[in-house]
Amino acid sequence: MDKPSFLDHEPVAIGFGTSGMRALVRDLTDLAVYVSVKGALRYLVSSENVRAGGGVVLGGDLRPSTPRIMRAAAQAILDSGLTVENAGMVPTPALLLRGFLTRQPGVMVTGSHIPFDRNGIKISKSVGEVLKSDEPGILREIERVRQEEYAQTAATSRFDAHGMLKAAPLLPSVDTAAAVQYVQRYARAFPSTALAGMRIALYEHSAVGRALVRTILIALGAEVVPVGRSNSFVPVDTENVDEAQLALLERLVDEAETVGPIDAIVSTDGDSDRPLVAAVLPERDVVSGRRIRFLPGDLLGLVVAEELDADVVAVPVSANDAIESVMRARGVELHKTRIGSPYVVSAMAAAQQSGAHRHVVGWEANGGFLVGSNLGALDALPTRDAMLPIIVNLAAARAARVSLATFWSRLPPRFGRSGLIDEMPVEVSRAIMKLLVVEEGVEELRLDSANVAPAWRRVKETLEELFTPQLGFDRVVALNLVDGIRIRFQSGEVAHLRPSGNAPQLRVYANADSQHRADEIVTLALREPDGILRRLERLVT
């Protein structure tokens, strides 16, 4: 549409990413937020996910832009004929849990792990996450609301020339029910002695769930030493834990140990739906030189699935391939999905509908864990959650009477690492994918047979010119194209390239038989200025 007559700038339409809607803060004007939230709620009303006059749970993270965006969202809720339950600053899973329990949709203002100059809006239905199948209907309603608002004049519009509300509403007083019910979920599901005797360092930074994580750990018997609290926003990405992040965690452990030995250091991302867990070693590891061992989120999830006796599992294709071998050995049905919690939720729902499964779970490579069915005292929570992986990994090690690092040594010797290049233009990432994915609709492809199509042979040649023997790589033998391009080498190593769905970033995931090699693959991909991803960039620009 043409620019509204009352605006002094060209507005930007906010689109869906991997999960939820994300944008630069400068583009998330009150008008853009209002249009997006009101359109989404109109869709939910039309599809009977919320009744007229019903309530909507509203919450946010600790980003500096969040309170203002929450007020714009509140205005959209009120103008939709609905009421606002202000959950305040709470973890995304706490807000969604409140919505599930009360059959209310939710609006969570969060940019999750992405930098503070961006933010986002996650809409949830009264019965669960917004799925990819919902997005077209939501976008149609958003467009209708946009037309209505853009047709206003300077005199009739709620918004000024900068796209900001002329009179922003005051939020209702905070209702603590969402926070209380989130704590109760874990206090009911685990014994009060589950973590007794453990001393845990909690890296608080600017995670919105830092107080609730501490409360839950203490309720389960742990002694918690808070460290690293920040008054400014820190974008912790649990899929991009690099050497600098590990060094910081180690320094925080040293700080915590001034009052006694520490068993582990834990944390979450900004909206506390993704966990970060590292075991503290009794002495420095001879290979890494570190006093901590970080376990990636996909392997944290594997521990949880085993402890919960899952009989069907859904994980994205980017997850560590050790999951496949362990689940196969246990006779567990495994579904590999595209990346993003809506795809995992859909796979879990399909498994439940079959009626053949009792313990349905899923998780992502970032560690966010989803529970698709009621598991005894643990009720279903089919959205990403950081708390369950933290508790289960710590409690399992304690029950086994071993350190967390020793407990993790029982996992298959298959190691992962991931990383990213930030500020990679979206159009460049798309061009890279177009170069390497030459045929739509292909999910799995073997490249070590004689009948490979010429176009795919050229892709193989391109990849082998980048992933060379000099860098330690074997021949490319297979591709998985479910989401991005997952390259399998004859050695069994894996390198997976995928553009982020939420930000201008190009990610790389690696699997190998040693942590050193997995780390090395990511380093080779990200090295500046001549790493594999930069060489790919030059091929398309």
DABEL-V807352 format. One record per residue. N is the residue number from 1. BURIAL is I if it has 9 or more other ideal C-beta (glycine too) atoms within 8 Angstrom, else O. Layout:
((N;BURIAL) (N;BURIAL))
This chain:
((1;O) (2;O) (3;I) (4;I) (5;O) (6;I) (7;I) (8;O) (9;O) (10;O) (11;I) (12;O) (13;O) (14;I) (15;O) (16;O) (17;I) (18;O) (19;I) (20;I) (21;I) (22;I) (23;I) (24;O) (25;I) (26;O) (27;I) (28;I) (29;I) (30;I) (31;I) (32;I) (33;I) (34;I) (35;I) (36;I) (37;I) (38;I) (39;I) (40;I) (41;I) (42;I) (43;I) (44;I) (45;I) (46;O) (47;O) (48;O) (49;I) (50;I) (51;O) (52;O) (53;O) (54;I) (55;I) (56;I) (57;I) (58;I) (59;I) (60;I) (61;I) (62;I) (63;I) (64;O) (65;I) (66;I) (67;O) (68;I) (69;I) (70;I) (71;I) (72;I) (73;I) (74;I) (75;I) (76;I) (77;I) (78;I) (79;O) (80;I) (81;O) (82;I) (83;I) (84;I) (85;I) (86;I) (87;I) (88;I) (89;O) (90;I) (91;I) (92;I) (93;I) (94;I) (95;I) (96;I) (97;I) (98;I) (99;I) (100;I) (101;O) (102;O) (103;O) (104;I) (105;I) (106;I) (107;I) (108;I) (109;I) (110;I) (111;I) (112;I) (113;I) (114;I) (115;O) (116;I) (117;O) (118;I) (119;I) (120;I) (121;I) (122;I) (123;I) (124;I) (125;I) (126;I) (127;O) (128;I) (129;I) (130;I) (131;I) (132;O) (133;O) (134;I) (135;I) (136;O) (137;I) (138;I) (139;I) (140;I) (141;I) (142;I) (143;I) (144;I) (145;I) (146;I) (147;I) (148;O) (149;I) (150;I) (151;O) (152;I) (153;O) (154;O) (155;O) (156;O) (157;I) (158;O) (159;I) (160;O) (161;O) (162;O) (163;I) (164;I) (165;I) (166;O) (167;O) (168;I) (169;O) (170;O) (171;I) (172;O) (173;O) (174;O) (175;I) (176;O) (177;I) (178;I) (179;I) (180;O) (181;I) (182;I) (183;I) (184;O) (185;I) (186;I) (187;I) (188;O) (189;O) (190;I) (191;O) (192;I) (193;O) (194;I) (195;I) (196;I) (197;O) (198;I) (199;I) (200;I) (201;I) (202;I) (203;I) (204;I) (205;I) (206;I) (207;I) (208;I) (209;I) (210;I) (211;O) (212;I) (213;I) (214;I) (215;I) (216;I) (217;I) (218;I) (219;I) (220;I) (221;I) (222;I) (223;O) (224;I) (225;I) (226;I) (227;I) (228;I) (229;O) (230;I) (231;O) (232;O) (233;I) (234;O) (235;I) (236;I) (237;I) (238;I) (239;I) (240;I) (241;I) (242;O) (243;O) (244;O) (245;I) (246;I) (247;O) (248;I) (249;I) (250;I) (251;O) (252;I) (253;I) (254;O) (255;O) (256;I) (257;I) (258;O) (259;O) (260;O) (261;O) (262;I) (263;I) (264;I) (265;I) (266;I) (267;I) (268;I) (269;I) (270;I) (271;I) (272;I) (273;I) (274;I) (275;I) (276;I) (277;I) (278;I) (279;I) (280;I) (281;I) (282;O) (283;O) (284;O) (285;I) (286;O) (287;O) (288;O) (289;O) (290;I) (291;I) (292;I) (293;I) (294;I) (295;I) (296;I) (297;I) (298;I) (299;I) (300;I) (301;I) (302;I) (303;I) (304;I) (305;I) (306;I) (307;O) (308;I) (309;O) (310;I) (311;I) (312;I) (313;I) (314;I) (315;I) (316;I) (317;I) (318;I) (319;I) (320;I) (321;I) (322;I) (323;I) (324;O) (325;I) (326;I) (327;I) (328;I) (329;O) (330;O) (331;O) (332;I) (333;I) (334;I) (335;I) (336;O) (337;I) (338;O) (339;I) (340;I) (341;I) (342;I) (343;I) (344;I) (345;I) (346;I) (347;I) (348;I) (349;I) (350;I) (351;I) (352;I) (353;O) (354;O) (355;O) (356;O) (357;I) (358;O) (359;I) (360;I) (361;I) (362;I) (363;I) (364;I) (365;I) (366;I) (367;I) (368;I) (369;I) (370;I) (371;I) (372;I) (373;I) (374;O) (375;I) (376;O) (377;O) (378;I) (379;O) (380;I) (381;I) (382;I) (383;I) (384;I) (385;I) (386;I) (387;I) (388;I) (389;I) (390;I) (391;I) (392;I) (393;I) (394;I) (395;I) (396;I) (397;I) (398;I) (399;O) (400;O) (401;O) (402;O) (403;I) (404;I) (405;I) (406;O) (407;I) (408;I) (409;O) (410;O) (411;I) (412;O) (413;O) (414;I) (415;I) (416;I) (417;I) (418;I) (419;I) (420;I) (421;I) (422;O) (423;O) (424;I) (425;O) (426;O) (427;O) (428;I) (429;I) (430;I) (431;I) (432;I) (433;I) (434;O) (435;I) (436;I) (437;I) (438;O) (439;O) (440;O) (441;O) (442;O) (443;O) (444;O) (445;I) (446;O) (447;I) (448;O) (449;O) (450;O) (451;O) (452;I) (453;O) (454;O) (455;O) (456;I) (457;I) (458;I) (459;I) (460;I) (461;O) (462;I) (463;I) (464;I) (465;O) (466;I) (467;I) (468;O) (469;O) (470;O) (471;O) (472;O) (473;I) (474;O) (475;O) (476;I) (477;I) (478;I) (479;I) (480;I) (481;I) (482;I) (483;I) (484;I) (485;I) (486;I) (487;I) (488;I) (489;I) (490;O) (491;O) (492;O) (493;I) (494;I) (495;I) (496;I) (497;I) (498;I) (499;I) (500;I) (501;O) (502;I) (503;I) (504;I) (505;I) (506;I) (507;I) (508;I) (509;I) (510;I) (511;I) (512;I) (513;O) (514;O) (515;I) (516;O) (517;I) (518;I) (519;I) (520;I) (521;I) (522;I) (523;I) (524;I) (525;I) (526;I) (527;I) (528;O) (529;O) (530;O) (531;I) (532;I) (533;I) (534;I) (535;I) (536;I) (537;I) (538;O) (539;I) (540;I) (541;O))
